[in-house]
Amino acid sequence: MLTDINNVPIDEALKKDGYVIVDNLITEEQLPKLKDACERVINKARNGEWKHRRLVGTQFPPWTEGDDVWGVQHLLHPDLKETAFMEWYGSEALLAAVSQLLHTKRDDLQFGKGKQDEGVDRITQRHSADCLELFNLLINPQEHDFDLTWHRDAVPAETAQDKEEELLAIPHYGTQWNTALYEDDCLYVVPNSHRRVRTPEERDITINDPKSHNMPGQLRVALKPGQTVFYDNNILHRAAYFSSKKRATLHASMGTIEGGHHRAKTVFQHGLDWMNTDAFKASLPDSLKTPFDNTQAMAARAGLDKLETKPIH
């Protein structure tokens, strides 16, 4: 049973507060390897050698404008040749934490995360998919500070209250997390906001002043190097990126087969056909072979054997 920094079981803390901070999901041996790998991929993204990157000025894909990078996509891609990321994504400590948070068996894990989107309108699907990723890197831009808006990943800001309540009741079938390699205080959350509709003031801010620095009840999440924050994708949250402070934070997700194949279109609209290559399959540690098989089975049931689909509009 894994506990958080306050010695509370991590699944209990996440359910209660909507976020949980955990120590020791990166070993002393893994930390320098991950830092070195991050430096290499950051350099590739900033010099344009790696095109899968997030650019300042745009919160959601496609990222096509500008050249000041705030994120690097597809860290597990075999063309990057960075085995440290795969080794950590399949590490015992991380998989144990994910299994506990999802209350699932190890053999039922699956790449990516999401919510069962059956019956959810296409606008909501697209908003959720924009925030849904497999394994990426969040970094400091070099030239501009950049604020993301207050949002919930699966509930657009304009959602009516009755619809918001309906969406919040849909079960989770995955989890997402940020793991800091350096000190990181970029994430802001409103604790306990993940299971209730927004207050009138929260609703007004998310619609009319979404980059507000004065959200009632906001908490700035401070992570030490090596710490991880798991958070419910329906918690009210935003992030602030500062060009003056070095950042390299691993942003990843994992799900469970209990969600069925309904979320396949949101997972695979990011173009994950590279996971079908022999090079990728050869890079998988034994601990990730079953989760990958589960991912392929989800794609097959959804008729998406190529692990890619058109973006949801």
Beta strands, then each sheet from edge to edge (+ up, - down):
strand 1: 19-22
strand 2: 53-55
strand 3: 69-72
strand 4: 109-111
strand 5: 135-139
strand 6: 146-147
strand 7: 174-180
strand 8: 184-189
strand 9: 219-223
strand 10: 228-231
strand 11: 237-241
strand 12: 248-256
sheet 1: 1+ 10- 7+ 12- 4+
sheet 2: 1+ 10- 7+ 12- 5+ 3- 2+
sheet 3: 6+ 11- 8+ 9-
end
